[in-house]
Amino acid sequence: MRGEPWDAAGAAARRGGLTLRGLEGMPDLVEASALFEAVWGRTREGAPVHSEVMRSLVHAGGLVSGAFAGGSLAGAAVLAPASGRGEAYGMIAASAPGLGDRGVGRALKLHQRAWGLDHGFEAMSWTFDPLVARNAFFNLTRLGARAITYEQAFYGHMSDELNGDDEADRLVARWEFAAPRVVKAAAGEVEAPQGPGALPEGGVLGPDGSPAAAAVDGAAFVRVPADIVALRRTDAAEASGWRGFVRERMQAAFGAGLEAVGCTRDGWYVFGPPEPSVVPAEGVWL
């Protein structure tokens, strides 16, 4: 099938000089598993996602997307069918080091979206670390997803280079493939939201002593550090302080019925009222 979703994925691939395809054979899946291990590291239980697990997921109706640059695997992402009709779940994604300027992650996500629509999926969810500003900007602003819930200690207590030595909280992103904001983002029509500006009355300073939380005209704003991964290496106590600060403010925003609907380039989350769900009409993408 072709249409807007595949056009968007193809355009993203061409901009980065990439080729996109689903990975099904064991040699490709072994290579994808090695890429995930190179990026995410090896845990006490082994590789982040074993090739045999990915082979089973593909057999069960899932997808392993691969992005290739010059014949070499530049990135991979795993989609699994989720509970509920038309729902998918993103398990893991990674791009090879040194290729951050080629849009590998965006191309992979758009490939998942196009393939998902072809195979009856209407939405996809995944989790991400709320403290990683660049991921928040990518997920909420560049892709047009929304963060709908905050999961405290989703992975329990983690201790590694990326997560530091602390509880691993996660935001749950929901990406409705046919939502107008997602269609616009897929076309590259992204308008980065604005932060709260000068600290308004009632604003709160963060662990670094600078404005980090505010409420303005029914919206809530929460800022995260510019580089939490580096901070976890240099000042674990401050990094843990940020985790507690962000957890408290975000849980309060969700408790007030808001959702994270965007993130600025400098790490301000924007919370607003929930948006209505969109279910694509049959055949709309043909």
C-alpha positions as CSV (number, residue, x, y, z in Angstrom):
1,M,0.0,0.0,0.0
2,R,1.0,3.6,-0.5
3,G,-0.4,6.9,0.5
4,E,0.4,9.7,3.0
5,P,2.0,7.4,5.7
6,W,4.3,5.7,3.2
7,D,5.1,9.0,1.5
8,A,6.1,10.5,4.8
9,A,8.3,7.5,5.7
10,G,9.9,7.5,2.3
11,A,10.6,11.2,2.4
12,A,12.3,10.9,5.8
13,A,14.4,8.0,4.6
14,R,15.5,9.9,1.5
15,R,16.5,13.0,3.5
16,G,18.9,10.8,5.6
17,G,20.1,8.7,2.6
18,L,18.4,5.6,4.2
19,T,16.6,2.5,3.1
20,L,13.7,1.2,5.3
21,R,12.4,-2.4,5.4
22,G,11.1,-5.0,7.8
23,L,13.6,-7.5,9.2
24,E,12.4,-11.1,9.3
25,G,15.4,-13.4,8.7
26,M,17.7,-14.5,11.5
27,P,20.9,-12.9,10.1
28,D,19.1,-9.5,10.1
29,L,17.7,-10.0,13.5
30,V,21.0,-11.0,15.0
31,E,22.5,-7.8,13.6
32,A,19.6,-5.8,15.1
33,S,20.1,-7.4,18.5
34,A,23.8,-6.5,18.3
35,L,22.9,-2.9,17.5
36,F,20.6,-2.7,20.5
37,E,23.3,-4.1,22.7
38,A,25.9,-1.6,21.4
39,V,23.6,1.3,22.2
40,W,21.8,0.2,25.4
41,G,24.4,-2.1,26.8
42,R,24.3,-5.6,28.1
43,T,22.2,-6.3,31.2
44,R,22.6,-9.0,33.8
45,E,20.1,-10.9,31.8
46,G,21.9,-10.5,28.4
47,A,21.1,-8.5,25.3
48,P,18.3,-6.0,25.6
49,V,16.2,-8.0,23.0
50,H,17.4,-11.3,21.8
51,S,17.2,-12.2,18.1
52,E,15.0,-15.2,18.8
53,V,12.5,-13.1,20.7
54,M,12.3,-10.7,17.8
55,R,11.8,-13.6,15.4
56,S,8.8,-14.8,17.6
57,L,7.4,-11.3,17.7
58,V,7.5,-11.0,13.9
59,H,5.8,-14.4,13.6
60,A,3.1,-13.3,16.0
61,G,2.2,-10.3,13.9
62,G,4.8,-7.7,15.0
63,L,7.4,-5.7,13.1
64,V,11.2,-5.2,13.4
65,S,12.0,-2.1,11.3
66,G,15.5,-1.7,9.9
67,A,17.1,1.5,8.5
68,F,20.1,0.9,6.3
69,A,22.8,3.4,5.2
70,G,25.1,2.2,2.5
71,G,24.2,-1.4,3.1
72,S,24.9,-1.2,6.9
73,L,22.3,-1.3,9.6
74,A,21.9,2.3,10.8
75,G,19.0,1.7,13.2
76,A,16.2,-0.7,14.3
77,A,12.9,-0.5,16.1
78,V,10.6,-3.2,17.5
79,L,6.8,-3.1,17.4
80,A,4.6,-5.7,19.0
81,P,0.8,-6.2,18.9
82,A,-0.7,-4.9,22.2
83,S,-3.9,-5.7,24.1
84,G,-7.0,-4.1,22.6
85,R,-8.1,-3.9,19.0
86,G,-5.9,-1.9,16.8
87,E,-3.2,-1.2,19.4
88,A,0.5,-1.6,19.0
89,Y,3.4,-1.3,21.5
90,G,6.9,0.0,20.8
91,M,9.4,-2.1,22.7
92,I,12.8,-0.7,21.8
93,A,14.5,1.5,19.2
94,A,18.1,2.6,18.6
95,S,20.2,4.2,15.9
96,A,23.9,3.5,15.4
97,P,26.3,5.9,17.1
98,G,27.4,8.9,14.9
99,L,24.2,8.9,12.8
100,G,22.1,11.3,14.9
101,D,22.0,14.0,12.1
102,R,20.4,11.6,9.6
103,G,17.0,11.3,11.1
104,V,17.2,7.6,11.7
105,G,14.8,7.5,14.6
106,R,12.2,9.6,12.9
107,A,12.4,7.4,9.7
108,L,12.0,4.3,11.8
109,K,9.0,5.6,13.6
110,L,7.3,6.7,10.4
111,H,8.0,3.2,9.0
112,Q,6.2,1.7,12.0
113,R,3.3,4.1,11.5
114,A,2.9,3.3,7.8
115,W,3.2,-0.5,8.3
116,G,0.9,-0.3,11.3
117,L,-1.9,1.4,9.4
118,D,-1.5,-1.2,6.6
119,H,-1.9,-4.0,9.2
120,G,-4.9,-2.6,11.1
121,F,-3.2,-0.7,13.9
122,E,-4.7,2.7,14.8
123,A,-2.3,3.7,17.6
124,M,1.0,2.9,19.2
125,S,2.2,3.4,22.8
126,W,5.7,3.2,24.3
127,T,7.5,4.5,27.4
128,F,10.4,6.9,27.7
129,D,12.4,8.5,30.5
130,P,10.7,11.8,31.4
131,L,14.0,13.4,32.3
132,V,15.6,13.0,28.9
133,A,14.8,16.3,27.2
134,R,15.8,15.4,23.7
135,N,13.5,12.3,23.7
136,A,10.6,14.3,25.0
137,F,11.1,16.9,22.2
138,F,11.3,14.1,19.6
139,N,8.3,12.1,20.9
140,L,5.9,14.9,21.7
141,T,6.8,17.6,19.3
142,R,8.5,16.1,16.3
143,L,6.3,13.0,16.2
144,G,3.1,14.5,17.6
145,A,2.6,11.9,20.3
146,R,1.1,12.7,23.7
147,A,2.2,11.5,27.1
148,I,-0.9,10.2,28.9
149,T,0.3,8.8,32.2
150,Y,3.3,8.8,34.5
151,E,4.6,5.4,35.7
152,Q,6.6,5.6,38.9
153,A,9.5,3.1,39.1
154,F,8.3,1.4,35.9
155,Y,11.5,-0.6,35.8
156,G,12.1,-0.6,39.5
157,H,15.5,0.5,40.6
158,M,18.1,0.6,37.8
159,S,21.8,1.1,37.9
160,D,23.5,1.7,34.6
161,E,25.2,4.5,32.7
162,L,22.0,5.8,31.1
163,N,19.6,5.6,34.0
164,G,22.1,6.2,36.8
165,D,21.5,4.6,40.2
166,D,17.9,5.5,40.9
167,E,14.3,4.5,40.4
168,A,13.4,4.4,36.7
169,D,10.2,6.4,36.2
170,R,8.6,6.5,32.7
171,L,6.1,8.5,30.8
172,V,3.7,6.6,28.5
173,A,3.5,8.0,25.0
174,R,0.4,7.5,22.9
175,W,0.7,8.0,19.1
176,E,-2.6,8.0,17.3
177,F,-1.6,7.4,13.7
178,A,-4.4,9.4,12.1
179,A,-4.6,12.3,14.6
180,P,-4.2,15.7,12.8
181,R,-1.2,16.6,14.9
182,V,0.5,13.4,13.9
183,V,-0.3,13.8,10.2
184,K,1.2,17.3,10.3
185,A,4.3,16.2,12.2
186,A,4.8,13.4,9.7
187,A,4.8,16.0,6.9
188,G,7.4,18.0,8.8
189,E,5.0,20.7,9.8
190,V,6.1,21.0,13.4
191,E,5.7,24.1,15.5
192,A,7.7,23.9,18.7
193,P,5.6,25.0,21.7
194,Q,6.7,27.9,23.9
195,G,7.6,27.7,27.5
196,P,6.0,29.9,30.2
197,G,8.5,32.8,29.7
198,A,9.4,34.7,32.9
199,L,8.6,32.8,36.0
200,P,4.9,33.7,36.8
201,E,3.5,34.1,40.3
202,G,3.4,30.7,41.9
203,G,6.3,29.4,39.8
204,V,8.7,27.0,41.3
205,L,12.5,26.8,41.1
206,G,14.1,23.5,40.2
207,P,17.1,21.6,41.9
208,D,19.4,23.9,39.9
209,G,17.9,27.0,41.3
210,S,16.3,28.1,38.0
211,P,12.6,28.2,37.1
212,A,11.3,24.7,36.5
213,A,7.6,24.5,37.1
214,A,4.7,26.9,36.5
215,A,0.9,27.1,35.8
216,V,-0.4,29.6,33.2
217,D,-3.9,30.0,31.9
218,G,-4.9,26.4,32.5
219,A,-1.7,24.9,31.2
220,A,1.1,23.4,33.3
221,F,4.8,23.6,32.5
222,V,7.6,21.4,33.9
223,R,11.3,21.7,32.9
224,V,13.9,18.9,32.9
225,P,17.7,19.3,32.7
226,A,19.4,19.8,29.4
227,D,21.4,16.5,29.7
228,I,20.3,14.2,32.5
229,V,22.5,11.4,31.3
230,A,25.6,13.6,31.8
231,L,24.3,14.9,35.1
232,R,23.9,11.3,36.4
233,R,27.6,10.7,35.7
234,T,28.8,14.0,37.4
235,D,26.3,14.6,40.2
236,A,24.1,11.6,41.1
237,A,22.5,13.5,44.0
238,E,21.2,16.4,41.9
239,A,20.1,13.9,39.2
240,S,18.0,12.1,41.8
241,G,16.7,15.4,43.0
242,W,15.4,16.1,39.5
243,R,13.7,12.8,39.4
244,G,11.8,13.5,42.6
245,F,11.0,17.1,41.5
246,V,9.7,16.1,38.1
247,R,7.8,13.1,39.4
248,E,5.9,15.3,41.9
249,R,5.0,18.0,39.4
250,M,4.1,15.7,36.5
251,Q,1.9,13.4,38.7
252,A,0.1,16.6,39.9
253,A,-0.5,17.6,36.3
254,F,-1.9,14.2,35.3
255,G,-3.9,14.2,38.5
256,A,-5.5,17.5,37.4
257,G,-6.7,15.8,34.2
258,L,-3.9,17.2,31.9
259,E,-1.7,15.5,29.4
260,A,1.8,16.3,28.1
261,V,1.1,17.7,24.6
262,G,4.5,19.1,23.7
263,C,8.0,19.8,24.7
264,T,10.2,22.8,23.9
265,R,13.7,22.6,22.5
266,D,15.0,23.7,25.9
267,G,13.2,21.0,27.9
268,W,9.9,22.6,29.0
269,Y,7.1,20.1,29.0
270,V,3.7,21.6,28.1
271,F,0.6,20.1,29.8
272,G,-2.9,20.8,28.5
273,P,-6.4,19.3,28.3
274,P,-6.6,15.8,26.7
275,E,-7.3,15.7,23.0
276,P,-10.1,13.6,21.5
277,S,-9.1,10.3,20.1
278,V,-9.2,9.8,16.4
279,V,-10.1,6.5,14.7
280,P,-9.2,6.5,11.0
281,A,-12.0,5.7,8.6
282,E,-11.7,2.4,6.7
283,G,-9.6,2.8,3.5
284,V,-8.6,6.4,4.3
285,W,-5.0,5.7,3.6
286,L,-5.4,3.8,0.3
